[in-house]
Amino acid sequence: MTNRRRPNQRLRSLLSEADWTQEALARAVNALGSEIGSELHYDRTAVAHWLSGTQPRRPVPELVAEALSRRVDRTITPESAGFSATAPEPRGADPVSAITSLSRSDADAPRRVRLQQRPYRLADAKVPPRPATLSSWYGRAGPAAPSPRALALHDAVRFFASSIDAHGGRNGRSALAAYLADDVGPLLRARARHPDRPELLRTASRLSFLLARMYEDGQLHGLAQHCYTHAHRLAAEAGDRADWGLVLRAMGAQARRLGHIGPGLRLAEAAAEAVRTASPPRRAYVQAELAVVRARSGDRRGALAALSAAEYASDRSGGHRTAHRPQGAHGANADANGSGSGSAEPGPEKGTGKGTGTEARTGTGTGTGIEAEGPVVVRRRIDPASGPAANSAAPGPDPLPDPPGPSRPSGPPTRPDPPEPHTPRQQRRTPGTTCGPAPGGALRAPSVPPPRTASRAEGGAVPEPTADGAQTGGGPFDVYSPAALSFQVSLTLEALGDLSGALSALGRSRAERQPADVRGHALTQARMGRLLLRCGRLDDACVAWHGFLDGYLRLRSGEAEQAIQGMRRALTPYRSRGAVVDLLARALPGGPDEPPPPPPSSPAGH
């Protein structure tokens, strides 16, 4: 630390305005550190040093400014908080220059550290103005066939999307940044007036999207947010309304995962409007996220309506589901849609509202495809009036369950509402909170159906890279698999309190995933273990977590690391049980199944 000559009165005034103690500010800074992949342990004595005039090293001034900005609901800069001026971020006047500058900074080691310390800025998690260029190009026919240069970029999209699925977001990230800086940027500048420029811009937007997804999976949320901004600007420059909306959907999902439900909802709603007349896979992808964030905000009927819209769009795109019949109110086969874990975005629903079909489909969050497809499924109607209210709290670790024991329904069932006319094929079941038998069959031997050809659905793209893309000839943005949708359903159902439905959806998601989707399968297993433990099924949870560890060794993924840390915390009360002893032995830091840790970021001192 370097000492200042005078006390920091600006910081003291801001603390008073925020009505925060020194300890409260320290906790907020530590929490923000986790959003950029840094483990910080500041306390009130560190804040006292800052108030006395001590200048902390980066990224602490930026984290303090962001913490105070969120608290007082106005923008606070490090300078206005009494810290030294910070160097401005690399920016460009146009989106091509901006993404090129960011990518080159990532390729340079000293600049990379500074770049990765960028905090996630809540003020930037807002719906950008709708560019005027969208109306001029949206729906306009493109060239008969992509140019050779555009085809090369499409091949790169497939390659890096598959890399995320197979190896995690930390693998190949610097290679994608170098490709954007050294190949894509110069190509776009050289073909500023060429007829294929819109297609090149669209593909550059997708590559930027994938880079943002890699940053997010590496727990570099501030940098991911910055990259998403460049991605939607490139899509706007290309005049592609649907791709612009897909990026907004990813930004909203990131905000939701960080606990910012309000901004996540606004971004998801704007994305839904942007893709309103787009191809079915795009609409399904956006509506699935809208269902999750509405459930998290307490809007049960809105969540179920969005799920119904996602399922209808998926049906139109040729999606198929696994045949499934409910077995009683709390049976193993109670329909619930949700899939994936970690960055995948599961959508477990409990008491779902009228007019929505909850169908098991598995899928992951934006940028990675954890998808599997199976035969046709029977959809059911769920009563929105029954079941507990949706959980609108910010995401956080689940409370440790009581030792395993029989589970009980949370309350008496209520009379279901009459079926909605727009979902006549759905069957009705009584929602419940209890957990039935292992979803999707035996945990130890999940069946994975053979891959089938996925429909490109009107040639539309979805923003979720999938293993199916390489197999079917369509790119990773061209399909939205049932596996991906099931993951979102699981998230929705869990937020609405339907753990049985969420588990059923996760079981289908797991069974449908392709072998190449190591990350999606592992994160789905980790999420299933957590839900099974909440249901008091310790042995089944351990089986699911063993499945997670099987894939964990092959991944370089921050979300997978978070999953294993959550597993260790959840199993602490049961650490003397035989099944848990064996599981924790596999998961010990430095143990045989522990992958090497990522390179540490620059330490932040006082």
Buried (B, 14 or more C-beta within 10 A) or exposed (E): EEEBEEBBEBBBEBBEEBEBEBEBBBBBBBEBBBBBBBEBEBEBEBBEBBBEBBBBBBBBBBBBBBBBBBBBEEEBBBEBBBBEEBEEEBEBEEBBBBBBBBBBBBBEEEBBEBBBBBBBBBEBBBBBEBBEBBEEBBEEEBEEEBBEBBEBBBEBBBBBBBBBBBBBBBBBBBBBBBBBBBBBBEBBEEBEEBEBBBBBBBBBBBBBBBBBBBBBBBBBBBBBBBBBBBBBBBBBBBBBBBBBBBBBBBBBBBBBBBEBBEBBBBBBBBBBBBBEEBBBBBBBBBBBBBBBBBBBBBBBBBBBBBBBBBBBBBBBBBBBBBEBEBEEBBBBBBBBBBBBBBBBBBBBBBBBBBBBBBBBBBBBBBBBBBBBBBEEBBBBBBBBBBBBEBBEEEBEEBEBBEEBEEBEEBEEBEEBBEBBEBBEEBBEBBBBBBBBBBBBBEBEEBEBBEBBEBBBBEEBBBBBBBBBBBBBEBBBBBBBBBBBBBBBBBBBBBBBBBBBBBBBBBBBBBBBBBEBBBBBBBBBBBBBBBBBBBBBBBEBBBBBBBBBBBBBBBBBBBBBBBBBEBBBEBBEBBEEBEBBEEBBEBBEEEEEBBBEEBEEBBEBEB
